[in-house]
């Protein structure tokens, strides 16, 4: 299984849209592209899930604002959550 991401929900807050979901890495995977469902992504936050501490934080390998998928880099085999704000 490769990197994958899902959209859990989206909603409108004022003039912005907010989307959030999860990402999953298989063994040997260290990130991939998250498709947020937003036309433009102005900001995004990432957080690992699980019961163990992960030494390195996930990072976004992009410059905002974005009009495409958001590329992230993670440690090997780490899963987590994401939230994005945009239009």
C-alpha positions as CSV (number, residue, x, y, z in Angstrom):
1,X,0.0,0.0,0.0
2,X,1.3,3.5,-0.9
3,X,0.6,6.9,0.6
4,X,-3.0,7.8,0.7
5,X,-5.2,10.6,2.1
6,X,-8.9,11.0,2.7
7,X,-11.2,14.0,3.2
8,X,-13.2,13.6,6.4
9,X,-15.3,16.7,6.1
10,X,-15.5,20.2,4.7
11,X,-17.4,23.3,5.8
12,X,-17.6,27.0,5.2
13,X,-16.5,29.6,7.8
14,X,-17.1,33.2,6.7
15,X,-15.5,33.6,3.3
16,X,-13.2,30.6,3.7
17,X,-13.6,26.8,3.2
18,X,-12.1,24.4,5.7
19,X,-11.3,20.8,4.9
20,X,-9.8,18.1,7.1
21,X,-8.9,14.5,6.9
22,X,-6.3,11.8,7.4
23,X,-3.1,10.6,5.7
24,X,-1.7,7.1,5.7
25,X,1.8,5.8,4.9
26,X,2.8,2.2,4.3
27,X,6.1,0.8,5.4
28,X,8.8,2.5,3.2
29,X,6.6,5.5,2.4
30,X,7.7,9.0,3.6
31,X,4.9,11.2,2.4
32,X,3.0,12.1,-0.7
33,X,0.3,14.4,-2.1
34,X,-2.8,15.4,-0.2
35,X,-5.8,16.5,-2.3
36,X,-7.8,18.8,-0.1
37,X,-10.8,19.4,-2.4
38,X,-10.2,23.2,-2.1
39,X,-9.6,25.3,-5.2
40,X,-6.9,27.3,-3.4
41,X,-5.1,26.2,-0.2
42,X,-4.0,29.2,1.9
43,X,-2.8,27.3,5.0
44,X,-2.4,23.7,6.2
45,X,-1.5,22.0,9.4
46,X,-0.4,18.4,10.0
47,X,-0.3,16.1,13.1
48,X,0.8,12.5,13.5
49,X,-1.6,10.0,15.0
50,X,-0.8,6.9,17.1
51,X,0.3,5.9,20.6
52,X,4.1,6.4,20.2
53,X,6.0,9.7,20.0
54,X,7.5,10.5,16.6
55,X,10.8,12.3,16.7
56,X,10.3,14.5,13.6
57,X,7.3,16.6,12.7
58,X,5.6,16.2,9.3
59,X,6.3,19.1,6.9
60,X,4.7,20.7,4.0
61,X,7.0,20.8,0.9
62,X,5.2,23.7,-0.8
63,X,4.8,27.5,-0.9
64,X,1.3,28.9,-0.2
65,X,-1.1,29.7,-1.7
66,X,-1.5,26.5,-3.7
67,X,-3.9,25.6,-6.5
68,X,-2.9,21.9,-6.6
69,X,-2.4,19.0,-4.2
70,X,-0.2,19.7,-1.1
71,X,3.0,17.6,-1.0
72,X,4.0,16.5,2.5
73,X,7.1,14.8,3.9
74,X,6.8,12.4,6.9
75,X,8.9,9.8,8.7
76,X,8.6,6.3,7.4
77,X,5.3,4.5,8.0
78,X,3.6,7.4,9.9
79,X,-0.1,8.2,9.8
80,X,-1.8,11.4,10.8
81,X,-4.4,14.1,10.4
82,X,-4.5,17.3,8.3
83,X,-6.6,20.5,8.2
84,X,-6.5,23.0,5.4
85,X,-8.0,26.5,5.0
86,X,-8.7,28.1,1.6
87,X,-11.3,28.8,-1.0
